[in-house]
Each structure stands twice: as C-alpha cells, then as structure tokens.
Amino acid sequence: MTLTYRMSFSTGGLFINESLAVAKLYEDHADWDLVKAEALKSKTLQFRTQSSAKRSIREIVHRLRAFAEDEFVLFLTGTRQDQGYLLWLAVCRTYPFVAEFAAELVSDRFLSFRTDLTYDDFDTFFEAKSEWHDELAEISVSTRSKVRQILFRMLREAGIISKDDSILGAMLSPQLLELICEHDRSELRFFPGAELSGRSSC
C-alpha cells in the first residue's frame, strides 16, 4: 500500500518558541484538549488571526504528540539546539514527505560532500515523488511554492542548513543521540552526518 503524503506542515515554520509554550501547558495540565483551549487564550502565543491561531496550535500539538516521554522532557530542559533538532525529528515523524526529503536528499548530499541545497533540488525531488503520489501531482503551483518555502524555513530554524542554504553537519548532544539510538536508530538519517557519529554510540 502506497503511503499518503500529508502536507499541512505549510501552516508555518518550526514554531520553536510556540512549541515550548504549548509543551509547558501540557506539563501543567497533561490533557491535550485542555492545552489547545488554554493555548488559544494565552497572551504569550501571538498569531495574526483566531483561525491562524487554531490552525497553528493544532499543528504544534500534532508534532509534540510525536515525542516519547523522555524526548518530551529533553525538549523542555535541553539546549536551544536540542530543542530545534527535536522539533525537526517530530516534523519528520509526522510528515513522511519531510522525512524522505531529509534522509534521501539532504543527508545523502551531505555524505557525498555536496553541501549546497537549492529550490531546484526540492523541485526535482518533488517531481520524482509526484510520479508515485497523486496527491502531490494535484497540488497547485502556488501551494507547492509555499510548501517549498516553509520546508526550507524549517531546515534553517532547526540548524540543518545555514542561512545561505548550505547543509550543516548535525551536532547532536550525547543526550539526544542516546534517545534516538534507543527509540529508532534509523532516524539519525534525518540529521546530516549523524549516522557516522552515531556508529560508535548506538
């Protein structure tokens, strides 16, 4: 059975600050429905419109629920770099298209010593996937452009690529590396070069 791609990550970027605020609400309430309601009322979460707030909070909760308990704890207590990497991991778990892009294109290019990443690379990857996924082929040009823009934004915010779109070698902390190795070592492919550094640790 062919995997269906969901592309609703185009709602926004990585949402690091917003995700931390929502995660802290969950730490207090331990109920995702209540967290959504409280987040909508929160003055610390600033969105342009109520509809944008609902959409973004729903997306943030969807990603945070991809964490195991120990990953959730590290997200709340870890460094800013760990938090960015963890959110990238959550996005990859939530969206197979992003996971495959990270593993099959970004990491493979890095391991081949090709550190530049361009919109053309995305378009080529998208076209190849569209041949097997009708839901991609049916996406409008404007939506595809937005998806591409948001994906590159998330890559920058997570520290996977630089501001000039060069692929960066992942610098996973020992704590994060250990968690990924415990849960699913194959997920190291979402982080350029991490498979090599993880061989002696996993």
BANUGU-472211 format. One line per 3 residues: their letters; for each residue x, y, z of C-alpha. Coordinates in nm, 2 decimals, m for minus. Example, Ala and Ser with C-alpha at 12.3 -4.5 7.8 and 13.67 -1.06 7.14 Angstrom:
# residues 2
AS) 1.23/m0.45/0.78  1.37/m0.11/0.71
# end
This chain:
# residues 202
MTL) 0.00/0.00/0.00  0.14/0.34/m0.10  0.20/0.59/0.18
TYR) m0.01/0.90/0.15  0.17/1.23/0.20  0.02/1.50/0.42
MSF) 0.15/1.84/0.35  m0.01/2.05/0.63  0.33/2.15/0.76
STG) 0.30/2.45/0.53  0.10/2.61/0.82  0.41/2.77/0.95
GLF) 0.77/2.72/1.04  0.93/2.51/1.32  0.74/2.71/1.59
INE) 1.02/2.67/1.85  0.90/2.93/2.10  0.54/2.85/2.05
SLA) 0.60/2.48/2.09  0.78/2.54/2.42  0.49/2.74/2.55
VAK) 0.24/2.47/2.45  0.47/2.19/2.59  0.48/2.38/2.93
LYE) 0.10/2.39/2.92  0.09/2.02/2.88  0.34/1.98/3.16
DHA) 0.08/2.16/3.38  m0.24/2.00/3.25  m0.15/1.67/3.09
DWD) m0.46/1.69/2.87  m0.41/1.79/2.50  m0.77/1.91/2.46
LVK) m0.73/2.14/2.76  m0.39/2.25/2.63  m0.54/2.36/2.30
AEA) m0.81/2.56/2.48  m0.56/2.72/2.71  m0.32/2.80/2.43
LKS) m0.59/2.98/2.24  m0.64/3.20/2.54  m0.27/3.25/2.61
KTL) m0.14/3.60/2.56  0.22/3.46/2.51  0.12/3.30/2.18
QFR) 0.08/3.57/1.92  m0.09/3.48/1.60  m0.24/3.72/1.34
TQS) m0.59/3.58/1.35  m0.80/3.34/1.55  m0.82/3.10/1.26
SAK) m0.44/3.11/1.23  m0.41/3.05/1.60  m0.63/2.74/1.59
RSI) m0.45/2.60/1.28  m0.11/2.66/1.42  m0.18/2.53/1.77
REI) m0.34/2.22/1.62  m0.02/2.17/1.42  0.21/2.22/1.72
VHR) 0.01/1.97/1.93  0.02/1.72/1.65  0.40/1.74/1.64
LRA) 0.45/1.74/2.01  0.25/1.42/2.04  0.51/1.25/1.83
FAE) 0.76/1.27/2.12  0.82/0.98/2.36  0.81/1.08/2.73
DEF) 1.18/1.11/2.76  1.21/1.31/2.44  0.94/1.55/2.58
VLF) 1.14/1.60/2.89  1.46/1.68/2.69  1.26/1.92/2.48
LTG) 1.16/2.11/2.79  1.50/2.10/2.96  1.75/2.08/2.67
TRQ) 1.96/2.34/2.49  1.81/2.55/2.22  2.00/2.33/1.97
DQG) 1.84/2.02/2.11  1.50/2.18/2.10  1.54/2.26/1.73
YLL) 1.66/1.92/1.65  1.38/1.75/1.85  1.12/1.96/1.67
WLA) 1.28/1.86/1.34  1.26/1.50/1.45  0.89/1.55/1.53
VCR) 0.82/1.70/1.19  0.99/1.41/1.02  0.79/1.16/1.22
TYP) 0.47/1.35/1.14  0.53/1.40/0.77  0.67/1.12/0.56
FVA) 0.75/1.36/0.28  0.97/1.56/0.50  1.14/1.25/0.65
EFA) 1.22/1.12/0.30  1.34/1.46/0.19  1.57/1.48/0.49
AEL) 1.71/1.12/0.45  1.71/1.07/0.08  1.82/1.42/m0.04
VSD) 1.97/1.63/0.24  2.17/1.36/0.42  2.27/1.18/0.11
RFL) 2.40/1.51/m0.04  2.60/1.58/0.27  2.76/1.24/0.27
SFR) 2.85/1.29/m0.09  3.03/1.62/0.01  2.77/1.83/m0.18
TDL) 2.66/2.08/0.09  2.46/2.32/m0.13  2.08/2.28/m0.12
TYD) 1.86/2.47/m0.37  1.50/2.51/m0.46  1.58/2.32/m0.78
DFD) 1.68/2.02/m0.57  1.34/2.04/m0.40  1.16/2.06/m0.73
TFF) 1.34/1.76/m0.87  1.27/1.56/m0.56  0.90/1.67/m0.56
EAK) 0.86/1.57/m0.93  1.01/1.23/m0.86  0.77/1.17/m0.57
SEW) 0.48/1.30/m0.77  0.51/1.01/m1.02  0.41/0.78/m0.74
HDE) 0.18/1.00/m0.53  m0.12/1.15/m0.70  m0.18/1.38/m0.40
LAE) 0.14/1.56/m0.49  0.07/1.58/m0.86  m0.26/1.75/m0.77
ISV) m0.10/2.03/m0.56  m0.12/2.37/m0.72  0.19/2.56/m0.82
STR) 0.13/2.82/m0.55  0.08/2.56/m0.28  0.39/2.38/m0.39
SKV) 0.59/2.70/m0.37  0.46/2.77/m0.02  0.55/2.41/0.09
RQI) 0.90/2.46/m0.05  0.94/2.79/0.12  0.82/2.66/0.46
LFR) 1.03/2.34/0.44  1.35/2.55/0.38  1.25/2.78/0.66
MLR) 1.22/2.48/0.90  1.55/2.34/0.78  1.72/2.68/0.87
EAG) 1.54/2.71/1.20  1.64/2.36/1.30  2.00/2.42/1.22
IIS) 2.00/2.16/0.94  2.10/2.42/0.68  2.26/2.76/0.71
KDD) 2.12/3.10/0.62  2.27/3.06/0.28  2.13/2.71/0.24
SIL) 2.44/2.51/0.29  2.39/2.17/0.46  2.54/2.17/0.81
GAM) 2.67/1.86/0.99  2.45/1.77/1.28  2.59/1.83/1.63
LSP) 2.36/1.61/1.83  2.42/1.63/2.21  2.50/1.30/2.38
QLL) 2.16/1.30/2.55  1.97/1.34/2.22  2.19/1.09/2.04
ELI) 2.12/0.84/2.31  1.74/0.89/2.29  1.74/0.85/1.91
CEH) 1.95/0.54/1.93  1.71/0.39/2.20  1.40/0.46/2.00
DRS) 1.49/0.42/1.64  1.85/0.44/1.51  1.73/0.48/1.15
ELR) 1.61/0.83/1.25  1.96/0.95/1.26  1.93/0.99/0.88
FFP) 1.72/1.29/0.94  2.03/1.47/1.06  2.32/1.52/0.81
GAE) 2.63/1.31/0.92  2.47/1.18/1.24  2.48/0.82/1.12
LSG) 2.85/0.84/1.11  2.89/0.99/1.45  2.63/0.75/1.59
RSS) 2.80/0.43/1.48  3.02/0.41/1.79  2.74/0.52/2.02
C) 2.43/0.32/1.90
# end
